[in-house]
Every structure is written in C-alpha cells, then in structure tokens.
Amino acid sequence: MDQCWEVIDKETEEAVKSAGFATIERSVLEAVIERDTLNIQEIELFKAVNLWATKRCEEQGLSTDGS
C-alpha cells in the first residue's frame, strides 16, 4: 500500500486526470486530498475533485449547474 501512495504522491496530476479517478469511492478521494505530499497544484486538485463530484451528481440524477 505504501508503494501505491508513493506513486500517487509523485504522479498526482497524472493520477487525478486518469479516467478511473472519477469512479473512485468517496473514502479513497478523502484519503487522497488529505495527503500533504501530493505533487500537484491546488487548483488542479480542485478541478479533479470538482469533476469527481460532477460525475457523482450525474449518477444520482442531480443537477450540476449549482442550483
């Protein structure tokens, strides 16, 4: 597991831009964003989390326009 976190820390931007990132469980997302060792600009991490949230809303039939 430590090796997986090392890869995520080093290649964070690539990891969050992968197709699979939008499908991870909420608990995994929380574990990722709580890390202080990620190699990514905060705005890029925000965009990835926003995309994740958008996908979750779409799956539940919720509006993604902010209303």
C-alpha positions in Angstrom: 0.0 0.0 0.0 2.9 2.3 0.8 4.2 1.9 -2.7 0.8 2.9 -4.2 0.8 6.1 -2.1 4.4 6.8 -3.3 3.3 6.6 -6.9 0.2 8.8 -6.3 2.4 11.3 -4.4 4.9 11.5 -7.3 2.5 11.3 -10.2 -0.5 13.0 -8.7 -1.6 15.1 -11.7 -1.5 12.0 -13.9 -3.4 10.0 -11.4 -6.2 12.6 -10.9 -6.5 13.1 -14.7 -6.9 9.4 -15.4 -10.3 8.1 -16.4 -10.6 5.9 -13.3 -10.2 8.8 -10.9 -13.8 9.9 -11.4 -15.0 6.5 -10.3 -13.1 6.1 -7.0 -15.0 5.7 -3.8 -15.5 8.8 -1.6 -13.3 7.3 1.2 -10.4 7.0 -1.3 -10.9 10.5 -2.5 -10.9 11.8 1.0 -7.6 9.9 1.7 -6.0 11.4 -1.4 -6.9 15.0 -0.7 -5.9 14.7 3.0 -2.3 14.0 1.9 0.3 16.7 2.3 2.8 15.0 -0.1 0.9 15.3 -3.4 2.8 16.7 -6.4 0.1 18.9 -7.9 -1.0 22.5 -7.8 -4.0 23.0 -5.6 -6.1 24.4 -8.5 -5.6 21.2 -10.5 -6.6 19.1 -7.5 -9.7 21.2 -7.1 -10.6 20.7 -10.7 -10.2 16.9 -10.3 -12.4 16.8 -7.2 -15.0 19.0 -8.9 -15.1 16.6 -11.9 -15.5 13.7 -9.4 -18.4 15.5 -7.7 -20.0 16.2 -11.1 -19.9 12.6 -12.0 -21.4 11.6 -8.7 -24.3 14.1 -9.2 -24.9 12.9 -12.7 -25.1 9.3 -11.5 -27.7 10.3 -9.0 -29.7 12.4 -11.5 -28.8 15.7 -9.7 -28.3 19.0 -11.4 -24.6 20.0 -11.8 -25.4 23.7 -12.6 -25.1 24.8 -9.0 -28.8 25.0 -8.3 
